[in-house]
Amino acid sequence: MLILFDNEDWSSHFDCHVYSHKQGTWSLRKNCFFAGSRDLKFDMLMICNGTLHFISDCYNYLANDSTHFRPYIMSYKITKGDEDERVETKLLRVPKEARRGSHDDSCDMNIFKWGAIAGHQTICLVRLRKCVFTIWILTNYESCLWRRIMKVRVKRMGLVEQTLISEALLF
């Protein structure tokens, strides 16, 4: 399936166009994809159990009282019914521990597909902040329950961040 998200008015709602290979045409879905107030990392698309997932950025540009102040994951699922097509958009919270310090300039988060839990593929969240990798897996999709499976310093892994090398050279 080839999908195009289009946003001409710079709002949080994206039109969704799906390309039909058989007909050679694009069709517009009835429901828009709501992205929330943050910018989504459309280049980090992850498909899990037939649903598209995008993670938001972490940058500090929203007010603290904003609904979408903390980073999140948005899902977009197209289901075909007997008579029409249904589109579901859902906001998934990242773990509380991952939200803490997420606006730090050194913080970056991405999502990946993980193995099966209870017969379903699940999501893996990886965060790098202040030279520490932390990894969680989503154990319950409906209630957004996460389990941390790893926390390790970059140095302990035998890795060195390029920015640290550059900063060290300045002194």
Contacts in CASP RR format, 6 or more apart in sequence:
PFRMAT RR
TARGET T0000
AUTHOR 0000-0000-0000
METHOD contacts of the structure
MODEL  1
MLILFDNEDWSSHFDCHVYSHKQGTWSLRKNCFFAGSRDLKFDMLMICNG
TLHFISDCYNYLANDSTHFRPYIMSYKITKGDEDERVETKLLRVPKEARR
GSHDDSCDMNIFKWGAIAGHQTICLVRLRKCVFTIWILTNYESCLWRRIM
KVRVKRMGLVEQTLISEALLF
1 18 0 8 1.000
1 19 0 8 1.000
2 18 0 8 1.000
2 19 0 8 1.000
2 21 0 8 1.000
3 16 0 8 1.000
3 17 0 8 1.000
3 18 0 8 1.000
3 19 0 8 1.000
3 52 0 8 1.000
4 16 0 8 1.000
4 17 0 8 1.000
4 18 0 8 1.000
4 19 0 8 1.000
4 26 0 8 1.000
5 14 0 8 1.000
5 15 0 8 1.000
5 16 0 8 1.000
5 17 0 8 1.000
5 33 0 8 1.000
5 42 0 8 1.000
6 14 0 8 1.000
6 15 0 8 1.000
6 16 0 8 1.000
6 17 0 8 1.000
7 13 0 8 1.000
7 14 0 8 1.000
7 15 0 8 1.000
8 15 0 8 1.000
12 34 0 8 1.000
12 35 0 8 1.000
12 36 0 8 1.000
12 37 0 8 1.000
13 32 0 8 1.000
13 33 0 8 1.000
13 34 0 8 1.000
13 35 0 8 1.000
14 32 0 8 1.000
14 33 0 8 1.000
14 34 0 8 1.000
14 35 0 8 1.000
15 28 0 8 1.000
15 29 0 8 1.000
15 32 0 8 1.000
15 33 0 8 1.000
16 28 0 8 1.000
16 29 0 8 1.000
16 31 0 8 1.000
16 32 0 8 1.000
16 33 0 8 1.000
16 76 0 8 1.000
16 78 0 8 1.000
16 87 0 8 1.000
17 26 0 8 1.000
17 27 0 8 1.000
17 28 0 8 1.000
17 29 0 8 1.000
18 26 0 8 1.000
18 27 0 8 1.000
18 29 0 8 1.000
18 78 0 8 1.000
19 25 0 8 1.000
19 26 0 8 1.000
20 26 0 8 1.000
20 27 0 8 1.000
29 78 0 8 1.000
29 85 0 8 1.000
29 87 0 8 1.000
30 84 0 8 1.000
30 85 0 8 1.000
30 87 0 8 1.000
31 86 0 8 1.000
31 87 0 8 1.000
31 89 0 8 1.000
33 74 0 8 1.000
33 76 0 8 1.000
33 87 0 8 1.000
33 89 0 8 1.000
34 74 0 8 1.000
34 89 0 8 1.000
35 54 0 8 1.000
35 56 0 8 1.000
35 74 0 8 1.000
36 56 0 8 1.000
36 67 0 8 1.000
36 68 0 8 1.000
36 72 0 8 1.000
36 74 0 8 1.000
36 91 0 8 1.000
37 62 0 8 1.000
37 66 0 8 1.000
37 67 0 8 1.000
37 68 0 8 1.000
38 56 0 8 1.000
38 57 0 8 1.000
38 62 0 8 1.000
38 68 0 8 1.000
38 71 0 8 1.000
38 72 0 8 1.000
39 56 0 8 1.000
39 57 0 8 1.000
39 59 0 8 1.000
40 54 0 8 1.000
40 55 0 8 1.000
40 56 0 8 1.000
40 57 0 8 1.000
40 74 0 8 1.000
41 54 0 8 1.000
41 55 0 8 1.000
41 56 0 8 1.000
41 57 0 8 1.000
41 110 0 8 1.000
42 54 0 8 1.000
44 54 0 8 1.000
44 55 0 8 1.000
44 110 0 8 1.000
44 111 0 8 1.000
45 52 0 8 1.000
45 53 0 8 1.000
45 54 0 8 1.000
46 52 0 8 1.000
46 53 0 8 1.000
46 54 0 8 1.000
46 111 0 8 1.000
46 112 0 8 1.000
46 113 0 8 1.000
46 123 0 8 1.000
47 53 0 8 1.000
47 113 0 8 1.000
48 113 0 8 1.000
48 121 0 8 1.000
48 122 0 8 1.000
48 123 0 8 1.000
49 120 0 8 1.000
49 121 0 8 1.000
50 77 0 8 1.000
51 75 0 8 1.000
51 76 0 8 1.000
51 77 0 8 1.000
52 75 0 8 1.000
52 76 0 8 1.000
52 77 0 8 1.000
53 73 0 8 1.000
53 74 0 8 1.000
53 75 0 8 1.000
53 76 0 8 1.000
53 92 0 8 1.000
53 111 0 8 1.000
53 123 0 8 1.000
54 73 0 8 1.000
54 74 0 8 1.000
54 76 0 8 1.000
55 71 0 8 1.000
55 72 0 8 1.000
55 73 0 8 1.000
55 94 0 8 1.000
55 109 0 8 1.000
55 110 0 8 1.000
55 111 0 8 1.000
55 125 0 8 1.000
56 68 0 8 1.000
56 71 0 8 1.000
56 72 0 8 1.000
56 73 0 8 1.000
56 74 0 8 1.000
57 71 0 8 1.000
58 71 0 8 1.000
58 102 0 8 1.000
58 103 0 8 1.000
58 104 0 8 1.000
58 107 0 8 1.000
58 108 0 8 1.000
58 109 0 8 1.000
59 103 0 8 1.000
60 103 0 8 1.000
62 68 0 8 1.000
62 69 0 8 1.000
63 69 0 8 1.000
70 93 0 8 1.000
70 94 0 8 1.000
70 99 0 8 1.000
70 102 0 8 1.000
71 94 0 8 1.000
71 98 0 8 1.000
71 99 0 8 1.000
71 102 0 8 1.000
71 109 0 8 1.000
72 91 0 8 1.000
72 92 0 8 1.000
72 93 0 8 1.000
72 94 0 8 1.000
73 91 0 8 1.000
73 92 0 8 1.000
73 93 0 8 1.000
73 94 0 8 1.000
73 111 0 8 1.000
73 123 0 8 1.000
73 125 0 8 1.000
74 89 0 8 1.000
74 90 0 8 1.000
74 91 0 8 1.000
74 92 0 8 1.000
75 88 0 8 1.000
75 89 0 8 1.000
75 90 0 8 1.000
75 91 0 8 1.000
75 92 0 8 1.000
76 87 0 8 1.000
76 88 0 8 1.000
76 89 0 8 1.000
77 87 0 8 1.000
77 88 0 8 1.000
77 89 0 8 1.000
77 90 0 8 1.000
78 85 0 8 1.000
78 86 0 8 1.000
78 87 0 8 1.000
79 85 0 8 1.000
79 86 0 8 1.000
79 87 0 8 1.000
79 88 0 8 1.000
80 86 0 8 1.000
92 123 0 8 1.000
92 138 0 8 1.000
92 141 0 8 1.000
92 144 0 8 1.000
93 99 0 8 1.000
93 144 0 8 1.000
94 102 0 8 1.000
94 109 0 8 1.000
94 125 0 8 1.000
94 136 0 8 1.000
94 146 0 8 1.000
95 125 0 8 1.000
95 136 0 8 1.000
95 146 0 8 1.000
95 148 0 8 1.000
97 134 0 8 1.000
97 136 0 8 1.000
97 148 0 8 1.000
98 109 0 8 1.000
98 125 0 8 1.000
98 127 0 8 1.000
98 134 0 8 1.000
98 136 0 8 1.000
98 146 0 8 1.000
101 107 0 8 1.000
101 129 0 8 1.000
102 109 0 8 1.000
102 127 0 8 1.000
102 129 0 8 1.000
104 129 0 8 1.000
104 130 0 8 1.000
106 128 0 8 1.000
106 129 0 8 1.000
106 130 0 8 1.000
106 131 0 8 1.000
107 127 0 8 1.000
107 128 0 8 1.000
107 129 0 8 1.000
107 130 0 8 1.000
108 127 0 8 1.000
108 128 0 8 1.000
108 129 0 8 1.000
109 125 0 8 1.000
109 126 0 8 1.000
109 127 0 8 1.000
109 128 0 8 1.000
110 125 0 8 1.000
110 126 0 8 1.000
111 123 0 8 1.000
111 124 0 8 1.000
111 125 0 8 1.000
111 126 0 8 1.000
112 123 0 8 1.000
112 124 0 8 1.000
112 126 0 8 1.000
113 121 0 8 1.000
113 122 0 8 1.000
113 123 0 8 1.000
113 124 0 8 1.000
114 121 0 8 1.000
114 122 0 8 1.000
114 123 0 8 1.000
114 124 0 8 1.000
114 137 0 8 1.000
114 138 0 8 1.000
115 121 0 8 1.000
115 122 0 8 1.000
116 122 0 8 1.000
117 137 0 8 1.000
117 138 0 8 1.000
117 139 0 8 1.000
120 141 0 8 1.000
122 137 0 8 1.000
122 138 0 8 1.000
122 139 0 8 1.000
122 141 0 8 1.000
123 137 0 8 1.000
123 138 0 8 1.000
123 141 0 8 1.000
124 135 0 8 1.000
124 136 0 8 1.000
124 137 0 8 1.000
124 138 0 8 1.000
125 135 0 8 1.000
125 136 0 8 1.000
125 137 0 8 1.000
125 138 0 8 1.000
125 146 0 8 1.000
126 133 0 8 1.000
126 134 0 8 1.000
126 135 0 8 1.000
127 133 0 8 1.000
127 134 0 8 1.000
127 135 0 8 1.000
128 154 0 8 1.000
131 153 0 8 1.000
131 154 0 8 1.000
131 155 0 8 1.000
131 161 0 8 1.000
131 164 0 8 1.000
132 151 0 8 1.000
132 152 0 8 1.000
132 153 0 8 1.000
132 154 0 8 1.000
133 150 0 8 1.000
133 151 0 8 1.000
133 152 0 8 1.000
133 153 0 8 1.000
133 154 0 8 1.000
133 157 0 8 1.000
134 148 0 8 1.000
134 150 0 8 1.000
134 151 0 8 1.000
135 148 0 8 1.000
135 149 0 8 1.000
135 150 0 8 1.000
135 151 0 8 1.000
136 146 0 8 1.000
136 147 0 8 1.000
136 148 0 8 1.000
136 149 0 8 1.000
137 146 0 8 1.000
137 147 0 8 1.000
137 149 0 8 1.000
138 144 0 8 1.000
138 145 0 8 1.000
138 146 0 8 1.000
139 145 0 8 1.000
139 146 0 8 1.000
139 147 0 8 1.000
154 160 0 8 1.000
154 161 0 8 1.000
END
